[in-house]
Amino acid sequence: MRLFRKRKTVLVLGGGAARGLSNLGVLKVMERHFGRDNMPFDMMVGTSIGSLIGAAYCAGTPIDELEEEAVKFGWPTLLDLGFHPTGFIKGDKLENIITEMIRNKGFDDLRIPFAVTTTDIETGQELVHTSGDLIRLVRASCSWPGFFSSVRIDGRLLADGGLRNTIPTKAAYGFGATFVIAVNPGFAVKNQKIDNALKALLQSFQIMGDELNAYQARAADVVIKPVLKDIDQFDFDKAAFIIQQGETAAEKQVKKIKRRLIFRL
């Protein structure tokens, strides 16, 4: 029997590529305190890598298996160069990883209701999905334009959900959430000398993303923000550290979460 049914609690998993692996640490702590079969939320919403971790967890993949897969992440496992108008990485390897982690399941097979956010790159419209081809939608949500090729689904060209929803709290409230717990992996804004165009471009993305994160996270009741100083979105080789930082941040918020859940009964 699940507890806390007098409210609708939604866990929101933010994006951030390698930084988003901290979502796993948060889920580990939640399991540690509440148990796998009595997690304190009724639904999960994920964007970008948060959609992959969330979908895999809701599909029933054990957290230790997800962690084992995460530490294997890296460009050799993700990189399949190809020619596509929207990205130089085809994304087939990424889709294979998604299929394996989600165990080839669909929305109807999930243990916990789950929503994926994507962005229609041709119109700029934000989309939230609770049905359809789960694997392809997660792939789209993880596909930053220019890097990974976008995915054509039902006539729409879909790309990274983080373009509009780095932390999809608005989507959570759209599903009737009364209590939202959000994971904010953050962006890697660095104090550095900008001496070339590429650095300037990347830094500008970080600054814009950091501002969007801060704005969207403010809507949550509880925000879990790992400390990931000097960790950028490409640091998959630091997966173990990133996951551990997610655990540390979640442990600091567990008492508050329990207190708020009891108070809102």
N, C-alpha and C positions, 0 to 999 in steps of 0.2 A: 504493500500500500504506500502510495506517495503522500508525503506530507505537504503542508502549506497550500492547500487547494482553494482557499478563500481569496486568493489573489492570482494574477497571472504574472509570473516572474519570467523574464527573458534574459538570457545570457548573450551578450553581443561580443563577437570576436573580430577585432580589427585586423587590417592588413599590415603590410610592411615587409613582404618577402622574408628574408632571413630573420629580421627582427620579429616578425609575426610568429615565429616558432615559440615565442614566449607564451602563446596561448596554450601550448601543451603543458607548461609548468603550472598554469592556472588550473587547468582541468585535473592535474595530478593532486593539487591541494584540495580541490573540491571533493574529489573521491576520497581522499584521506580523512576528511572531516565528516562527510555526509554518507559515503558509501555509494558504490556504482549504481545501485538500484533505488537510491533515494536522493538523487541529486536535487538541489534546491531551486530548480528552474523547470518551467513547463515547456519551454521552447528555446531554440537557439537561432541566431541570425549571424551569418558570416559574410565577410567580404574578402576578396583576393585570397591570400593564403589562409586567412581565417575561415573561408568557405570550405577549403580542403580539409582542414583540421576538424571543423565542426561537422561536416558531412561524414567523415570517416568515423568520428566518435559516435555520432547518432546512428550510424550503421552497425555499431556494436564492435568495432575493432578495438581490442584492449589497448589501454593507454601505453603499456610497456612496448607493444608492437609498433605503435605510432612513433614512440620515441626512438626505437631502433631504426625506423625508416628515416626519421628526421636527421639523424646524425650521418646518414649516407648522402643527404642532399648535397648538391654541388654542381658546378657547371658541366663536368664530364657526364653527369647523369641527366642533365636537363637540355644540354646543347645539341640541337640537330639543325644545322644551318640549311637554309633554303631560301628561294626567292618567292616572296609574297608581297603584295602591295602594302600590307599593314605591319610587317615585321620580318626581321631577318632570321628568326628562330621559328621553325615550322610548328613546334608544339606537340609533335607526335610522342616524343619521349615523356613530356609532361602528362599527356593524356594516359599513357600506360601506367605511370606512377599513380595517378588519380584512380584509375580502374582498380589497381592492386590495393590501394589503401581503403577504398570504399567497398571493396570486395564485390564489385560489379553490381551493386544494389541501386535501386531507384528510390524516389521519394516515399512510395507506399511501403517500402521495406524498413524504414527507419524506426528505431526504438523511441526516439524523441522527435517531435515535430521540428522541422528545420527549414530555413529560408536562405536563399542565395541572392546576393545583389550583383547586378551587372550594369553596364552602361552601353546604350546604343551609340556607337561611335559616329554614326552618320547623322543623328538628330540631337545628340547630347542628352537624351532622355534617360533618367535612372529607372531601372527595372528591378522588381523584387519577385523571385520565383519560389513557388512551393509545389510546382508540378512541372512535368516535362522531362527531358533527358538530363538527369542529375549529373552524370559524368561530363557531358559536353558543357553544361552550364557552369560547373565548377572550373573547367578548363578556361572558359571565357572569362570568368571572374578573376582568374589568376593571370590573365594575358594583358600586360601593359603594352599599349600600342607603340610600335617602333622597335620593340624587342620581340615579344611573342606575337604571332599572327592572330588576328581577331577571328571570331567564330561566327559563321552564318547559321542562324537558327530561326526557323519560321519566318524567313524573309528579312530578319534584322541582323545587322552586323554587330555582334556583341563583343565588348572588351572589358577590361578590368573594372570591377565594381568600385574600386577605390578612387576612380576618377571623380565620382560624385559622393560616394559614401566610404570614407576611410574608416569611420566607426559608425555603423548603420543604426544609430539609436532611433532616428526618425522612423525607420522601418519597423523597429520593435514596438514603438507606440502605435503604429498603424495596425498592428495585430492585436491591439487592446491591452498591451502591457500596463500593469500598475506598479511594477517594480523592475527596474532595469539595472543589471550589473554589466559594465562594459570594460573590456580589456583594451587598453591604449598602448600598443607597442611603440608608438612615436615615430618621428622621422629623425634623420641623422644630420641635423644642421650643425656644421662644424665651424669652429673659429679658425679660419685658415686664410692664407694669402691666395687671392684669385688672380692667376697669371695666365689663364688661357680660356678660350670660349667654352670648352667642355666642362671645366670646373664651374664656370659661371652658370651654365645651363643646369647642371646637376644641383648646384647649391640653390638655385631658384626653385627647382622642384621641391627640395627639402623644406624651404621656407614656406612655400604655399601649402604643402601638405601638413606641416606642423601647425599652421594657423587653422586649417580645416579640422584637424584632429581636435585641437583645443575647443573649437566651437561645438563640434558634434559631441564630444565627451561631456561637456557641461550639462547636457540634457539627461545624463544618466543619474541614478540615485547613488550608485557606488561605482567609482572608477578605479581599476587596477592598472597601475602604470609602472612597468618594470624600469629599472635604471639600466640603460644601455648606452652609456656614454662611449663615443667613438666606435660604435658598432653601426655599420651601414647595411643597406638592404642586400648587399652581395656577400656578406660574411657568413655563408653557410658552413664554413669550416669551424665556426665558433658556436655551432648548434647547442652543444652540451651546456656551455656557459649561458647562452640566451635562455634556454629552458629553465635553468636553475634560477635565473633572475626573475623569470615569471613566477616561479614557486615563492621566492622571497617576497615579491610584491603582493602575491595573493595571501600569504600567511599574515601579512600586516593588516589585511582587510577582513579576515575571516570573522573576527569577533564582531566587527561592525555589521557584517552581513547577517550573522546569526541574530544579533540584537534587533536589526531592522525587520527581519523576517518574523520574529516573535511579536514585535510591536504591532505589525500589520496584520496579525491573525484576525 
